[in-house]
Amino acid sequence: MIEIKEDQIASLLKEAIEQLRTEDDRRLVSFTKKIATANPLQFFEAAKHIRENRAFWTSSSQMLWLTGVGTAFEMGADESRFEVIEAAWNKILNEAYIHNPYEVPGTGIVAIGGMSFDPENTQTELWKKFRPSQFRIPEFLLTKYDSSYYLTINVCVRKNDHAKQLAEELRLIEQKLLTERALPDHGLYIQDENEMDSDKWMDIVRRATEEIRKQNVEKIVLARELRLTFNRRADISPVLNNLLKTQPNSYIFAYEIGDDCFVGATPERLVKVEKNKLLSTCLAGTAPRGETKEEDMKISEALLNDEKNRQEHDFVVQMIKRGIKDYCTQVAIPDEPIVRPFKNLQHLYTPVTAQLKDGYTILDIVKQLHPTPALGGSPKEESLAFIREHELLDRGWYGAPIGWMDSSNNGEFAVAIRSALIQKNQASLFAGCGVVKDSDPQSEYEETKIKLLPMLTVLGG
């Protein structure tokens, strides 16, 4: 194991500072070291009074955990968001000083972030802190990969910085972040629950079915919002802890900007890339869980044989196949889906594997796959046009890619469903459903109620 001593950190900082020519120049310095065991959630909680803007991520297998603290560098874009972020990311990596002797995903320079569902939609006051595309390189990043732990410290240095002094400041903050502490009690309950125009929402579902019957569109996904008010300001750490306990096999995420935090537990992977091996997931078609093993199996079989859900699922399979074919080789897709159970729901599931061609990155794939028919509809442009005109909310980052990418070309993005935007003592919860020509508005409404349950439960509902 290669350890980084404090004088080595100071030496790396000094080398980077000496390369700067003017006082306006800055350079990102990143160093990663292996550490003893550390609790990612306690690290997240410890940061609350040390640095603003925390981030949390764990993969659905819980193989990888990331906790980001503070901001060493931020990338954002309002237009041409994929191209702008890709260019900024490449520039950072080309100029940065990186010390990372470990070939481990989620170490080195890691950018964590996401994007809005539809940058062409009008942004409301609700999502004013979240840009159409926004990624942060944390100042401190705790990575748990399998059973090993790593700490990456990223800092932007300027010409007048003092290397030894800066190294000592970073060491003291690291010490505080790695000090074990108990999580606060949840203590949260809902004082007020406001369904946003549920009757009007069902009217829009009817209008969508009429549009589909005209054969202009095959499927339109419509989302709705539930607004909650709590007895007090919500602590994010207990919310994450409850999601980890109640939503196994899901991606658990949080992205904090000041007093606002977008948090969720999504079962839906968009794409994962590790050493050019690509994995995407088709997860569309939903049913509840049964109360007994026999009932669960009966519901599962019905889901597998349901024409509406199979059609909805196939839209996603075909879209992913089209989206990656020019960027990948060795594309492999099973002929039939299986049913994958989660805590509250079960879904039709088809994995897609491939080999990413040289010269392409995970952002190229995200651009092709978002929005999937499971969150937008099919065909894409026609369904998005209907959503823009008729949907009653600003989705913001709901239903959009959220995830991470690292300086070794690894990364993973999930689709941010089963989520909530928490703002002090309030929260907006989001859920959607796929509308096809035979959809029943009341049934679709009931489906969204089921999809709201994971977040509603952990927030005191």
Number of C-alpha atoms within 10 A of each C-alpha: 8 10 11 14 10 14 13 13 24 18 15 19 27 19 14 21 23 14 13 16 11 10 10 9 13 19 20 22 23 25 22 26 20 20 15 9 12 19 18 22 21 19 25 24 22 21 23 17 7 12 16 15 19 25 24 25 26 24 21 20 12 17 11 19 24 26 26 29 28 21 19 18 17 16 18 20 17 15 12 11 18 17 14 15 19 16 12 15 19 12 11 17 15 11 12 18 19 18 18 20 15 14 9 19 22 28 29 27 29 26 23 27 23 25 26 25 23 22 17 13 18 11 18 11 7 15 17 10 13 21 19 23 24 20 25 24 27 26 21 27 29 29 29 27 18 12 8 14 20 22 23 23 25 27 22 19 22 21 18 12 15 14 21 16 11 16 20 15 11 18 15 10 14 16 9 13 23 20 12 13 13 9 15 11 10 17 14 19 16 16 14 11 15 12 13 14 13 15 13 12 20 19 13 19 28 19 15 27 22 16 19 19 14 11 11 13 22 24 28 30 22 28 24 25 24 19 17 23 20 19 14 14 15 22 19 21 22 20 22 22 16 16 23 18 10 18 21 16 20 24 27 27 27 27 25 23 14 12 12 20 24 25 28 27 29 22 27 25 24 26 24 23 23 17 12 18 16 25 20 26 21 26 26 27 24 26 22 19 20 16 8 9 10 10 12 17 14 14 17 24 13 13 22 21 11 12 12 16 21 18 16 24 23 21 21 24 27 13 20 24 16 12 19 22 13 11 17 19 15 13 15 13 18 11 6 11 20 16 19 16 19 16 13 15 17 23 26 24 21 22 16 18 20 20 19 25 15 9 7 13 18 22 18 16 23 23 14 15 21 22 23 24 28 27 28 29 28 25 16 19 12 16 24 23 14 20 22 15 9 15 18 18 19 21 23 24 26 28 29 24 27 28 28 23 26 20 20 18 16 22 24 26 26 29 28 32 26 25 27 29 24 24 18 16 16 21 23 20 25 25 25 24 25 25 23 25 19 12 16 14 20 13 12 18 21 12 18 18 16 17 24 22 17 22 23 20 13 20 23 16 14
